[in-house]
């Protein structure tokens, strides 16, 4: 896909952050957009930002953890726009806790949004992307889908799953003749709401971590503007990349995992102790 003009893109998590900026950049490029989010207020804000572009914009409140809602939305997008060329499975949540401290429902909720939401979005839109003959699936993983970190077992599990799912999907699409491709996105420190809305349990103190200090450190890392991240993603789609890394942290983690596939864990433990 060398141009987004006159294409139709569906975007989850478009009420803020990367999702919102993807919608703006795509609309600016002449792409019609169907946006969704669980947050109605954020969704309405994005609609307002898109109002001056000469493209068709539709917006729907969708909980990506609910299969029926995602499938109904996909059908509605096809009906409203006549076709679908791109699906950005971008919505996600984050939380920090120890494995011991996490309740089972924490893992279930994390997987429901971050992983099953990606599966629902992929499965619901794939028939329409095949029908278009020029489609692309963009699934958002994380640098936490490349390496694991303490207190991030739930988030790591969901993002590793997205990576495995998308890489398998890409190979199947390569073997097929659908005219559809797939890209897995691994953002580093992006200035988005996910960092501020992430749930961080007091249980991390059992590892010697200081809750306030950890949050402050996370804020310092989140320095890449969402609009820059969105542009990198779109450039990756045009280049038909299998994997898109965003930010120096992502490249650093990718390099570290390749160089020290298991040894990186010791380094992360040492680094965590130094930052407490």
KOLKE-879472 format. One line per 2 residues: their letters; for each residue x, y, z of N, C-alpha, C. Coordinates in steps of 0.1 Angstrom, whole numbers, plus 5000, padded with zeros to 4 digits. Layout:
<sites>
a) X/Y/Z/X/Y/Z/X/Y/Z ~ ...;
</sites>
This chain:
<sites>
xx) 5008/4988/5000/5000/5000/5000/5009/5012/5000 ~ 5010/5019/4989/5019/5030/4987/5012/5044/4990;
xx) 4999/5044/4990/4991/5056/4993/4979/5053/5002 ~ 4975/5062/5010/4963/5061/5018/4951/5068/5012;
xx) 4953/5075/5001/4942/5083/4995/4931/5074/4991 ~ 4919/5078/4994/4907/5071/4991/4906/5057/4997;
xx) 4915/5054/5006/4913/5041/5014/4904/5044/5026 ~ 4901/5033/5032/4892/5033/5044/4900/5026/5056;
xx) 4902/5034/5067/4909/5028/5078/4900/5027/5090 ~ 4900/5016/5097/4893/5015/5110/4904/5015/5121;
xx) 4901/5022/5132/4911/5024/5142/4904/5022/5156 ~ 4910/5013/5164/4905/5012/5178/4913/5021/5187;
xx) 4908/5024/5198/4915/5033/5208/4919/5046/5202 ~ 4909/5052/5194/4912/5064/5187/4907/5077/5195;
xx) 4904/5075/5207/4900/5086/5215/4911/5094/5221 ~ 4923/5089/5219/4935/5097/5224/4948/5090/5219;
xx) 4959/5096/5222/4972/5090/5219/4975/5087/5204 ~ 4981/5075/5202/4985/5071/5189/4973/5069/5180;
xx) 4962/5064/5186/4950/5061/5178/4944/5074/5172 ~ 4944/5084/5180/4939/5097/5176/4948/5103/5165;
xx) 4961/5102/5167/4970/5108/5158/4970/5100/5145 ~ 4968/5087/5145/4967/5079/5133/4955/5084/5125;
xx) 4944/5087/5132/4932/5091/5125/4935/5105/5118 ~ 4941/5114/5125/4944/5127/5119/4953/5126/5107;
xx) 4964/5119/5109/4974/5118/5097/4968/5111/5085 ~ 4959/5101/5088/4953/5094/5077/4943/5103/5070;
xx) 4935/5110/5078/4925/5119/5072/4932/5130/5064 ~ 4944/5135/5069/4952/5145/5062/4957/5139/5048;
xx) 4959/5126/5048/4964/5119/5036/4952/5116/5026 ~ 4940/5119/5030/4929/5116/5021/4922/5103/5024;
xx) 4925/5097/5035/4919/5084/5039/4907/5086/5047 ~ 4896/5079/5044/4884/5079/5052/4886/5071/5064;
xx) 4881/5075/5075/4884/5068/5088/4871/5065/5096 ~ 4872/5053/5102/4861/5048/5111/4868/5046/5124;
xx) 4865/5054/5134/4872/5054/5147/4863/5048/5158 ~ 4870/5042/5167/4862/5036/5179/4871/5038/5191;
xx) 4864/5038/5203/4870/5039/5216/4859/5036/5226 ~ 4864/5031/5238/4854/5029/5248/4850/5042/5256;
xx) 4859/5052/5254/4857/5065/5260/4850/5074/5250 ~ 4837/5077/5253/4829/5085/5244/4834/5100/5243;
xx) 4839/5105/5254/4844/5119/5254/4856/5120/5245 ~ 4865/5111/5246/4877/5111/5238/4874/5109/5224;
xx) 4865/5101/5221/4860/5098/5207/4855/5111/5201 ~ 4846/5118/5208/4840/5130/5203/4851/5141/5201;
xx) 4861/5141/5209/4872/5151/5207/4880/5148/5194 ~ 4882/5135/5191/4888/5131/5179/4880/5135/5167;
xx) 4867/5132/5168/4858/5136/5157/4859/5151/5154 ~ 4860/5159/5164/4861/5174/5163/4874/5177/5156;
xx) 4884/5170/5159/4897/5173/5153/4897/5169/5138 ~ 4889/5160/5134/4888/5155/5120/4878/5163/5112;
xx) 4871/5172/5118/4860/5178/5111/4863/5186/5099 ~ 4875/5192/5099/4879/5201/5087/4885/5193/5076;
xx) 4887/5180/5077/4892/5172/5066/4881/5167/5056 ~ 4884/5167/5044/4874/5164/5034/4873/5148/5032;
xx) 4870/5141/5043/4869/5127/5042/4857/5123/5051 ~ 4852/5110/5048/4841/5105/5056/4846/5100/5069;
xx) 4840/5105/5080/4844/5101/5094/4832/5095/5101 ~ 4834/5082/5106/4824/5076/5114/4830/5073/5127;
xx) 4822/5073/5138/4827/5071/5151/4817/5063/5159 ~ 4822/5053/5166/4814/5044/5174/4821/5040/5187;
xx) 4813/5040/5198/4818/5035/5211/4818/5020/5210 ~ 4830/5014/5212/4832/5000/5211/4841/4995/5222;
xx) 4837/4985/5229/4846/4978/5239/4853/4966/5232 ~ 4865/4968/5229/4872/4958/5221/4874/4944/5228;
xx) 4871/4944/5241/4871/4931/5248/4858/4923/5246 ~ 4848/4929/5239/4836/4922/5236/4835/4918/5222;
xx) 4835/4905/5219/4835/4900/5205/4824/4906/5197 ~ 4812/4905/5203/4800/4909/5195/4801/4924/5191;
xx) 4806/4932/5200/4807/4947/5197/4817/4949/5185 ~ 4828/4942/5186/4838/4944/5175/4833/4939/5162;
xx) 4826/4928/5161/4821/4922/5149/4810/4931/5143 ~ 4801/4936/5152/4791/4945/5148/4796/4958/5142;
xx) 4807/4963/5148/4814/4975/5144/4820/4973/5130 ~ 4826/4961/5128/4832/4958/5115/4822/4958/5104;
xx) 4810/4952/5107/4799/4952/5097/4794/4966/5094 ~ 4793/4974/5105/4789/4988/5103/4798/4996/5095;
xx) 4811/4994/5097/4822/5002/5090/4820/4999/5075 ~ 4819/4986/5072/4817/4982/5058/4805/4988/5051;
xx) 4794/4988/5059/4781/4993/5054/4782/5009/5052 ~ 4789/5015/5062/4790/5030/5061/4799/5035/5050;
xx) 4810/5027/5049/4821/5032/5040/4822/5025/5026 ~ 4815/5013/5026/4815/5006/5013/4827/4996/5012;
xx) 4838/4998/5019/4849/4990/5019/4858/4992/5031 ~ 4867/4984/5034/4877/4986/5045/4891/4981/5040;
xx) 4901/4990/5041/4914/4986/5037/4924/4984/5048 ~ 4922/4991/5059/4931/4990/5070/4924/4988/5084;
xx) 4929/4980/5092/4924/4979/5106/4936/4981/5115 ~ 4935/4991/5124/4946/4993/5134/4940/4989/5147;
xx) 4945/4977/5152/4941/4972/5165/4950/4978/5175 ~ 4946/4990/5180/4955/4998/5187/4951/5000/5202;
xx) 4939/4997/5206/4934/4998/5219/4941/4990/5229 ~ 4944/4995/5241/4951/4987/5251/4950/4993/5265;
xx) 4953/4985/5275/4954/4989/5289/4967/4984/5295 ~ 4971/4990/5306/4983/4986/5313/4981/4985/5328;
xx) 4988/4976/5335/4988/4976/5349/5001/4970/5354 ~ 5005/4974/5366/5017/4969/5373/5014/4962/5386;
xx) 5019/4950/5387/5017/4942/5400/5026/4930/5399 ~ 5028/4924/5411/5036/4912/5411/5027/4900/5407;
xx) 5033/4889/5403/5025/4877/5400/5017/4873/5412 ~ 5023/4873/5423/5016/4869/5436/5005/4879/5439;
xx) 5007/4892/5436/4997/4902/5439/4985/4902/5429 ~ 4988/4898/5417/4977/4899/5407/4966/4889/5410;
xx) 4954/4893/5409/4942/4884/5409/4941/4877/5395 ~ 4934/4866/5395/4932/4859/5382/4924/4868/5372;
xx) 4915/4876/5378/4907/4884/5369/4915/4896/5363 ~ 4926/4899/5369/4935/4909/5363/4941/4904/5350;
xx) 4945/4892/5350/4951/4886/5338/4940/4884/5327 ~ 4928/4880/5332/4917/4878/5322/4913/4891/5316;
xx) 4913/4902/5324/4909/4915/5318/4920/4920/5309 ~ 4933/4918/5312/4944/4923/5304/4944/4916/5291;
xx) 4942/4903/5291/4942/4895/5279/4929/4898/5270 ~ 4918/4901/5277/4906/4904/5270/4907/4916/5261;
xx) 4913/4927/5267/4915/4939/5259/4927/4939/5250 ~ 4939/4935/5255/4951/4937/5247/4953/4925/5237;
xx) 4948/4913/5240/4950/4902/5231/4938/4898/5224 ~ 4927/4895/5231/4915/4891/5224/4909/4902/5216;
xx) 4911/4915/5220/4907/4926/5212/4914/4926/5198 ~ 4926/4923/5198/4934/4922/5186/4929/4910/5177;
xx) 4926/4899/5183/4921/4888/5176/4907/4891/5170 ~ 4898/4897/5178/4885/4900/5173/4886/4910/5162;
xx) 4894/4920/5163/4896/4930/5153/4901/4924/5140 ~ 4911/4915/5141/4917/4909/5129/4906/4900/5122;
xx) 4900/4891/5130/4890/4882/5124/4878/4889/5118 ~ 4873/4899/5125/4861/4906/5121/4864/4914/5108;
xx) 4876/4920/5106/4878/4928/5095/4885/4921/5083 ~ 4891/4909/5086/4899/4903/5075/4891/4900/5063;
xx) 4878/4895/5064/4871/4892/5052/4869/4905/5043 ~ 4867/4916/5050/4865/4929/5042/4878/4934/5036;
xx) 4889/4931/5043/4902/4935/5038/4905/4927/5025 ~ 4902/4914/5026/4904/4905/5014/4895/4909/5003;
xx) 4883/4913/5006/4874/4918/4996/4879/4931/4989 ~ 4886/4939/4996/4892/4952/4990/4903/4949/4981;
xx) 4910/4938/4983/4922/4934/4974/4934/4942/4977 ~ 4933/4951/4987/4945/4960/4991/4943/4963/5005;
xx) 4947/4954/5014/4944/4956/5028/4956/4954/5037 ~ 4955/4959/5049/4967/4958/5059/4961/4958/5073;
xx) 4967/4948/5081/4963/4947/5095/4975/4952/5103 ~ 4973/4961/5112/4983/4967/5121/4980/4965/5135;
xx) 4987/4956/5142/4985/4952/5156/4995/4958/5165 ~ 4991/4965/5175/5000/4971/5185/5004/4962/5196;
xx) 5017/4959/5196/5023/4951/5207/5030/4962/5216 ~ 5043/4960/5219/5050/4969/5228/5064/4964/5228;
xx) 5073/4973/5234/5087/4968/5237/5085/4957/5248 ~ 5074/4957/5255/5072/4946/5265/5067/4934/5258;
xx) 5066/4934/5245/5064/4922/5237/5076/4916/5232 ~ 5088/4923/5235/5101/4918/5230/5109/4913/5242;
xx) 5108/4919/5254/5114/4914/5266/5104/4915/5278 ~ 5107/4907/5288/5098/4908/5300/5105/4916/5311;
xx) 5096/4922/5319/5101/4930/5330/5094/4926/5343 ~ 5100/4928/5355/5093/4925/5367/5081/4935/5369;
xx) 5071/4930/5375/5058/4937/5378/5049/4938/5365 ~ 5054/4932/5354/5046/4934/5342/5042/4921/5336;
xx) 5040/4911/5344/5037/4897/5339/5024/4897/5330 ~ 5013/4904/5335/5001/4905/5327/5003/4912/5314;
xx) 5009/4924/5315/5011/4932/5303/5020/4924/5293 ~ 5031/4919/5298/5041/4911/5290/5033/4900/5283;
xx) 5025/4892/5291/5018/4881/5285/5009/4885/5273 ~ 5002/4896/5275/4993/4901/5264/5001/4906/5252;
xx) 5012/4913/5254/5019/4918/5243/5028/4908/5236 ~ 5033/4898/5243/5040/4887/5237/5030/4879/5228;
xx) 5018/4878/5233/5008/4871/5226/5004/4878/5213 ~ 5003/4891/5213/5000/4899/5201/5012/4897/5191;
xx) 5024/4897/5196/5035/4896/5187/5035/4882/5180 ~ 5033/4871/5188/5032/4858/5182/5021/4856/5172;
xx) 5009/4861/5176/4997/4860/5167/5000/4868/5154 ~ 5005/4880/5155/5007/4888/5143/5018/4882/5134;
xx) 5029/4877/5139/5039/4872/5131/5035/4859/5124 ~ 5026/4851/5131/5021/4839/5124/5011/4843/5113;
xx) 5003/4853/5116/4993/4859/5107/5000/4864/5094 ~ 5011/4871/5096/5019/4877/5085/5024/4866/5076;
xx) 5029/4855/5081/5034/4844/5073/5023/4837/5065 ~ 5011/4836/5071/5000/4830/5064/4995/4839/5053;
xx) 4995/4852/5055/4991/4862/5045/5002/4862/5033 ~ 5014/4860/5037/5025/4859/5027/5023/4847/5018;
xx) 5018/4836/5024/5015/4824/5016/5003/4824/5008 ~ 4994/4833/5011/4981/4834/5004/4982/4844/4993;
xx) 4971/4846/4986/4970/4856/4975/4959/4865/4977 ~ 4958/4870/4990/4946/4879/4994/4949/4893/4990;
xx) 4961/4897/4989/4964/4912/4987/4963/4919/5001 ~ 4965/4911/5012/4965/4917/5025/4978/4914/5032;
xx) 4982/4923/5040/4995/4921/5048/4993/4925/5062 ~ 5003/4923/5071/5002/4926/5085/5015/4931/5091;
xx) 5014/4940/5100/5025/4946/5107/5023/4945/5122 ~ 5034/4942/5129/5033/4943/5144/5041/4955/5149;
xx) 5035/4963/5157/5041/4975/5162/5046/4974/5176 ~ 5058/4979/5178/5064/4978/5192/5068/4992/5196;
xx) 5059/4999/5202/5063/5013/5207/5071/5012/5220 ~ 5080/5023/5221/5088/5025/5233/5081/5035/5242;
xx) 5088/5045/5246/5082/5055/5255/5074/5066/5248 ~ 5061/5063/5245/5053/5072/5238/5044/5080/5248;
xx) 5042/5093/5246/5034/5102/5254/5019/5099/5251 ~ 5013/5089/5258/4999/5086/5256/4993/5084/5270;
xx) 4980/5083/5270/4972/5082/5282/4974/5069/5289 ~ 4979/5058/5282/4980/5045/5288/4990/5045/5300;
xx) 5000/5054/5299/5010/5055/5310/5003/5061/5322 ~ 4995/5071/5320/4989/5078/5331/4977/5070/5337;
xx) 4970/5062/5329/4959/5054/5334/4962/5040/5338 ~ 4975/5037/5337/4980/5023/5341/4977/5021/5356;
xx) 4973/5010/5359/4971/5006/5373/4984/5001/5379 ~ 4988/5007/5390/5001/5003/5397/4997/4999/5411;
xx) 4999/4987/5415/4996/4982/5428/5006/4985/5438 ~ 5002/4986/5451/5011/4988/5462/5019/4975/5464;
xx) 5015/4964/5458/5022/4952/5460/5036/4952/5455 ~ 5039/4961/5445/5053/4962/5440/5063/4966/5451;
xx) 5058/4971/5462/5067/4974/5473/5073/4962/5479 ~ 5067/4950/5477/5073/4938/5482/5086/4934/5475;
xx) 5088/4940/5463/5100/4938/5456/5111/4949/5459 ~ 5107/4958/5468/5116/4969/5472/5114/4981/5463;
xx) 5103/4981/5455/5100/4993/5446/5093/5004/5453 ~ 5096/5016/5450/5089/5028/5455/5079/5032/5444;
xx) 5066/5032/5448/5055/5034/5439/5056/5048/5432 ~ 5058/5058/5440/5059/5072/5435/5071/5073/5426;
xx) 5082/5068/5430/5095/5069/5422/5093/5061/5409 ~ 5086/5050/5409/5084/5042/5397/5075/5050/5387;
xx) 5065/5056/5392/5056/5064/5383/5064/5076/5377 ~ 5072/5082/5385/5080/5094/5380/5090/5089/5370;
xx) 5096/5078/5372/5105/5072/5362/5098/5069/5349 ~ 5086/5064/5350/5078/5060/5338/5075/5073/5330;
xx) 5071/5084/5337/5068/5096/5330/5080/5102/5323 ~ 5092/5100/5328/5104/5105/5322/5107/5097/5309;
xx) 5104/5085/5309/5106/5076/5297/5096/5080/5286 ~ 5084/5083/5289/5074/5086/5279/5076/5100/5273;
xx) 5084/5101/5263/5088/5114/5258/5086/5115/5243 ~ 5082/5104/5236/5080/5105/5221/5066/5110/5218;
xx) 5064/5121/5211/5051/5125/5208/5043/5115/5200 ~ 5030/5114/5204/5021/5104/5197/5021/5106/5182;
xx) 5021/5118/5178/5020/5121/5163/5033/5116/5156 ~ 5044/5116/5163/5056/5111/5156/5055/5095/5156;
xx) 5050/5089/5166/5048/5075/5166/5039/5071/5155 ~ 5028/5078/5154/5018/5075/5144/5024/5076/5130;
xx) 5032/5086/5127/5039/5087/5114/5048/5076/5111 ~ 5055/5071/5121/5064/5060/5120/5056/5047/5116;
xx) 5045/5046/5122/5036/5034/5119/5032/5034/5105 ~ 5027/5046/5101/5022/5047/5087/5033/5045/5077;
xx) 5045/5050/5080/5056/5048/5071/5060/5033/5070 ~ 5058/5026/5081/5060/5012/5082/5050/5004/5073;
xx) 5038/5009/5074/5028/5002/5066/5031/5004/5051 ~ 5035/5016/5047/5038/5018/5033/5050/5010/5028;
xx) 5059/5007/5038/5071/4999/5034/5068/4984/5036 ~ 5056/4981/5040/5052/4967/5043/5061/4960/5053;
xx) 5065/4967/5063/5074/4961/5073/5066/4951/5082 ~ 5074/4940/5085/5068/4930/5094/5068/4936/5108;
xx) 5078/4943/5112/5079/4948/5126/5082/4963/5125 ~ 5075/4971/5133/5078/4985/5134/5083/4988/5149;
xx) 5095/4993/5150/5100/4997/5163/5099/5012/5164 ~ 5094/5017/5176/5092/5032/5178/5100/5036/5190;
xx) 5110/5045/5187/5118/5051/5198/5131/5044/5201 ~ 5141/5051/5206/5154/5045/5210/5153/5033/5219;
xx) 5143/5033/5229/5141/5022/5238/5137/5010/5231 ~ 5129/5011/5221/5125/4999/5213/5137/4993/5206;
xx) 5145/5001/5199/5156/4996/5192/5166/4990/5202 ~ 5168/4996/5214/5177/4992/5224/5173/4978/5229;
xx) 5160/4977/5232/5155/4964/5238/5156/4953/5227 ~ 5153/4956/5215/5153/4947/5204/5168/4941/5203;
xx) 5177/4950/5203/5191/4947/5202/5196/4938/5214 ~ 5191/4942/5226/5195/4935/5238/5190/4921/5238;
xx) 5178/4919/5233/5172/4906/5233/5179/4897/5223 ~ 5183/4903/5212/5190/4895/5202/5204/4891/5208;
xx) 5211/4900/5215/5224/4898/5220/5224/4889/5232 ~ 5215/4891/5241/5214/4883/5254/5199/4878/5255;
xx) 5196/4868/5248/5182/4863/5248/5176/4859/5262 ~ 5185/4855/5271/5181/4852/5285/5188/4861/5295;
xx) 5201/4864/5291/5209/4872/5300/5204/4886/5303 ~ 5195/4891/5294/5189/4905/5297/5182/4905/5310;
xx) 5176/4894/5314/5169/4894/5326/5177/4898/5338 ~ 5189/4893/5339/5198/4897/5350/5201/4912/5350;
xx) 5202/4917/5338/5205/4932/5337/5193/4940/5341 ~ 5181/4935/5338/5168/4942/5342/5167/4941/5357;
xx) 5170/4930/5363/5170/4929/5378/5179/4939/5384 ~ 5191/4939/5379/5201/4949/5384/5197/4963/5383;
xx) 5191/4966/5371/5186/4980/5368/5175/4983/5377 ~ 5166/4974/5380/5155/4976/5389/5159/4979/5403;
xx) 5169/4972/5408/5174/4974/5421/5180/4988/5422 ~ 5187/4992/5412/5194/5005/5412/5184/5017/5412;
xx) 5172/5014/5406/5162/5025/5405/5152/5026/5417 ~ 5153/5016/5426/5144/5016/5437/5147/5028/5447;
</sites>
